Amino acid sequence: MKKRYRVENLDCANCAAKMEAAIQKIPGVEEASISFMTQKLTIVADEDRMDDILKEAAAACRRVEPDCTIVL
């Protein structure tokens, strides 16, 4: 399942790259990308685990940039 979300308070492209790498390591994630320019997160993952994956993705983003949020 492919889903797209808005990312708020993303300050730099380097942070986006770090978040993307962290999200890609989450079990069940097939593909993840964050565009700094459009402030969008795209995740391709197992539909049954999507809620848990989003929680883990949000936590991974906050570790890199504490003010960053994923808008569901």
C-alpha positions in Angstrom: 0.0 0.0 0.0 1.3 3.4 -0.9 0.4 6.4 1.2 1.5 10.1 1.2 1.6 12.5 4.1 2.5 16.1 4.7 5.6 16.8 6.9 5.6 19.9 9.0 8.5 21.8 10.4 11.1 20.1 8.2 14.0 22.5 8.2 16.7 21.1 5.9 17.3 18.5 3.2 19.9 16.8 5.3 17.4 16.1 8.0 15.0 14.8 5.4 17.6 12.4 4.2 18.3 11.1 7.7 14.6 10.7 8.4 14.1 8.8 5.1 17.0 6.4 5.9 15.5 5.8 9.4 12.0 5.1 8.0 13.4 2.7 5.4 14.8 0.5 8.2 11.4 0.0 9.8 10.3 -3.6 9.4 7.5 -3.8 6.9 8.5 -0.7 4.9 9.2 -1.5 1.3 10.0 2.0 0.2 10.1 5.5 1.8 11.0 8.9 0.5 10.8 12.4 1.9 10.9 15.4 -0.3 12.3 18.5 1.4 11.0 20.8 -1.4 7.4 19.6 -1.2 7.4 18.6 2.5 5.9 15.2 1.6 6.5 11.7 2.9 5.7 8.7 0.7 5.6 5.3 2.2 5.1 1.9 0.5 4.4 -0.7 3.2 2.4 -3.6 4.4 -1.2 -2.4 4.7 -1.8 -4.5 7.8 1.1 -2.8 9.7 0.6 0.7 8.3 -0.7 2.2 11.6 2.3 0.8 13.6 4.7 1.8 10.8 3.4 5.4 10.9 3.9 5.6 14.7 7.5 4.3 14.3 8.1 6.7 11.4 6.8 9.7 13.4 9.1 8.7 16.3 12.1 8.4 13.9 11.4 11.8 12.5 11.2 13.4 16.0 14.6 11.8 16.9 16.2 13.7 13.9 14.2 16.9 14.2 12.2 17.2 17.5 9.8 19.8 16.0 9.0 17.8 12.9 5.5 16.2 12.6 3.8 13.9 10.1 0.3 15.1 9.4 -2.1 12.1 9.0 
